[in-house]
Amino acid sequence: MKAVVIKEPGNISLQNVEIPEPQPGFVRIKVKAAAICATDLEVLDGNIPANYPLTPGHEWSGVVDAVGSEKDTSWIGKRVIGSSDVVCLTCDACRSGNWRYCKDFEEIGFRRNGAYAEYAIMPAYGLCELPENVSFETGALCEPLGVALGTLEKAEAKFGQTCLIIGAGSIGLCMLAAAKAMGMKDIVVCATTKGRLDIAKKLGASHVIATKETDLMEAMKSIHPYGTDVVVDCTGIEECIQMSLKLARKGGTVALAGYGRGKIMNIRIDDIHINNLRVVGAGNNWNKHKTAVTLMKDGMVNLECCVSERITLEDYAKGLEMARKRPEGFVKAIFVNE
């Protein structure tokens, strides 16, 4: 089969490799769609620990082609999405549903081969059926939508609360879709330029702000004059996190959903202390695939406008370059296999 392989940081190519066989508890997926995530670029650049050589790809959809255990045969032939978390299922963390805290946790696409390939091995316990009215391409985006759902849950966001989302990348746009679906109001999305803000409007943002043209602090004084109930930073950028703490209302919540790339940052502790803010870290997918696909099935979330480019495995270099340079209006490049 064809697979995109990172031999070592900076060394990536399309290779012919053996079709993998599923071990007990796992299934083989005939990959139909796999989205390129910004963290995949970090793996390529060697900035995130990974087991090389490695096929990346943790945002995927496909059809179950083979199973490793007889008890999983009912999955064969079904359209699916699913978790890429490989866990023990027996420790306290797993039994409480917090798979990411499992002592044996490994993530497909980072520690194990992922979905930039014609076939991939995934855990059977993480599968969710993909309804016929949800395309494979948008189904692959259940993973970042799950990140958004988990973040808002961690932030204890509620119906009717105001929301500010800083960053209009795939996570920021999924955050907007999730916030709209759960009934948050007066949702503001900001980004440095207008490039993706038209997409934010399509997804239902009440206000969009291009911060290179408009001062965010000043604009928010008229939109949420007493501060915002829930501010979500989706950038991981120091300046944006600093602004998040100033823009939340007294007693409000700031959720940090952006990847900080290991940087040490300066924040003013009194912005948290004096204003009694809750600051929560939310940098993982929180096992929300089933909720995400249900929202898509019921028409409460439609991420079709986030699929910017459909590519083949042979076009991997083009897709990665687009993900790195982010041309205007670009959100996601997605590998599509017949």
N, C-alpha and C positions, 0 to 999 in steps of 0.2 A: 504494500500500500504506500501511498504518498503521505509524507509527514514533514512539517517544518521543524527542524531540529536546531537548537542552540548547542553547539558543541562545547563552547566555553564563552564567557562574556565577550561580546563583540563579534562572535563567529557564528553566523546563522546561515542555513541553506535548506533547500528542499531536497529530501532524500527518499529513496525507496527502502522501506524497512519491512520486517515481518509483521503480518497481522497478529495482534496480541490475542491471547486466550484468557478468558476470565477465570479467576480463582473462585473458590466457594465464597458466597456472599457478595459477589460482584457480577456485573453484566457487561457485555460488549455493546457499545453504541455505534451504529452506523451514523456518523456525524452528518447532520443536514445543515447546520449553521453554527458558527463559532465567532463571537465578537472579539475584537481587539480591545483590550483594556490598557489604560495607562500604566498599570502595574506590570503588565507584560514587558513594557519598554524598560522598566527598572530591572527586571530579570535579565533582559538582553544586555543591559549595561553593567550588570553585576552588582547592583545596589541593593538587591534583596536576596537573602540566602536561598539557594536553590541547589538541587542535585543535577549537575551536568554530567553527560549530555542530557538535554531535556526538550520535550515538545511542550510549549506553553499552551494556554487556553483553558480558562475556567468558567467562561460564559458560553453556554452551548445549548443545543437542542438536537434531537435526532430520533432514530428508531432503534429499539432493542433488537439486536441481531443474534445474540447468543447469551447463555447464562452459565454461571459456574456452579449453581446448585439447583437440584430438581425442584425445590420449593418455590423457585423464582420463575418457573417456566411460563406462568401466566402473563409475564411481561413481554414475551417474545412477540415482535411485530407491532408493538404499541408505540405511538408517538409520545415522546417524553422530554421533560427537562429534569433537572435534579441538582442536588447538592454535590459539590466537589470535595466535601470534607470526609477524610478517612479517619475514623475514630474507633475506640474499643467497644462502645455501646454499653459497657458494664460499670464504669467508674461513676462516682457521685455526680460529676459534671455532666456526663452523657445522659445519665438517668433523669437529670433535671432539665434536659433539653439544651444545655449550654455546651454544645459540641466543641466549640472553639477553645474551651478550657480543658479539654481532655489531655491527659499527660502524654498520650501517644498520638496526638493530633498531627496529621499531615494533610496538605492541600494539593489536590490534583492541579497541575499546571505550574507548580512550584517545587514540590518534593517528588511528585510522580508525573508521568507523562500525561499531557492534557489533550485538548480538542482541536489543535491546528493540524488536523489529520483526517484521513478518511474513516478511521475507526478509533475509538477510545474506550478505555475500561473505567467504569464508574461503579460506586457502591449501590447495591440494590436497595438498601434501606433508605437512600436519599431520593429515590425516584418519585416524580409526580407525573401523572398523565397530562399530556398537552391536548386540549380540546381542538376539534377540527376547525373551529372558527378563530383560532389563534395561529398565525403563521409561524413557521420555524424561525424566521429572522427575528420577529418580535419576542418569540418564546425564549430565545437566547438572552434577552434582556431582563428576564425574570431575576437573574442574579443581581445586577445593580439595583433593580427595583426593590429586591429584598433587603439590600443594604439600606435603602431609604426608609423602608417600613420599620426595620430594626432600630434605626437611628431615632425616628420619631417616637417609637415605643420607649426607648431608653430615656428620651427627653420628657416622657410623660405628657406629650402633646395631646390636646383635647379639642373636641368639636367647638368651633366658635372662637378659638384663640387666633391672634395675629401671628404672622410668621414672616421672617426675613431670611432669604437664602442667598448666601454669598458664594458666587461661582455658578456658571451656567454650563459646566461640562456635563458628562453623562450622569454623574451622581447628583449634581445640582438639579438637573432637569427631572430625574427620577424622583428626587425629593419633592419637587413641585407637584408632580403627578400624584404622589402619595399623599401630600398635604391636602390637595384638592379632594381626593377620594374620601379622606377622613373628615372633611367638613371644616377645615381651617379657613379663616377669612382674611381678606385684605392682604393677600400674599404678595410679597415683593421679591423680585429676583434681580440681583445686580451682577454685572460682569465688567471687565475693563473696557470692552468694546461692544458694539451692537451685533457682532457676528452671530451669536446664538440667541439673542434676545427676541428675535422674531419667532423662534421656535418656542421660547418661554411663553410668548403671547398665545400661540396656538394651543399650548397645554393649559392655558387658563390663568396665567399670572395676572393679578390685579394691577400691578405696576412693574415696569422694568426700568432699570437705571444703568446707563453706561458710565462708569465712574471716571473714564478719561475725559468725559464731556461735562459731567455733573458731579458736584461735591455730594458724596453719599450722606455725610453727617448732616448737611444742611437740608437735603431733600427729605430725609427721614423725619425731620422736625415737623413737617407738615403732614406727612403720611401717618406716622405713629407718634404723635406729639408727646406721649407719656412713656415712650419706649415700646419695644416689641416683646410680646409674650415669649416667643421661642425664636431664637436666632440660630441658624445652622451655618457653620463655616464648612464649605466643601472644597476649600483651596489648600489648606495646610500652610498658608503664607502668613508670616509673622504680622505684617501690617493689617491683614484681614482679620486675624484673630484678635488683635488689639482693638479694632473697630467693633468687633462682635461684642466685646465686653462693655463697650460704651453705649451701644445701641439697644441692648436688652433693657427692659423695664426693671424697676426695683423689684426684687423678688422673682425675676424672670429666669429663663433657662438659656444657656448657650451650649449647643452640641457641637463637638469637634469631629467632623466627619472627613476632613481632608488629611491626606498623607503628608507629614512634615519632612520626609526624607532624612530623618535622623538629625535635623538641625536643632541646636540650642537656641531658644528664643527668649526675648524679654517681654514680660507682661507686667502691668501695674496691679499688684495684688489688691490694692485698695479698691480698684474697680469691682472686684469680686466681693471683698470683705464688707465694705461700706454699703453696697447695694444688695447684699444678701443674695447673690446670684448662685444658681446651681450650674456648675460646669461639668458636663459629662463627656467622656470619651466614647466614640462610637465608630471605630475603624474597621469593623468586620461585617460580614454577612451574618445575620442572626437567624438562619434557618427558617426563612420566611418564603421559601419557594412556592409552597402550596397557596398561601395567601396571595402572593403576587400573580400566580396564574389564574386564580379565581377572579381577581379584579379585572384581568384582561378578558377572561371569558364573559364576564357579565357586562363588559363595555364601560366599566368605571375608569379604566386606564387604557389609553391607546398610545403606544410609543412608536408607531410607524414613522412619525416625523423625525425620530432619532436615528433611523437607519439611513446614513448618508451615502454609503458606497457599498455595493455588493461586489465581491471579488472572488477569484479562484485561489487555490493554494499556490498556483504558479505566480500569482500576483502579490505574494506576501510582502515583497520589498516595497511595493507601492502602498499597500495598506499600512505598513509600519511607518512609512514616511509621512503619510497623511495624519496618522495618530500623533506623530511627533510634532509636526508643523502646524496642525490644526487650522487649515484654511478656513476662510470665513464661512460660517454656516455649517461647518463640519461637526458631527457628534461621534458617530460610530462607523467604522468600516467592519464589514461582516463577511467572513468566508462562507460561501454557499457551495455545497456539494450536491450534485444530482443524485 
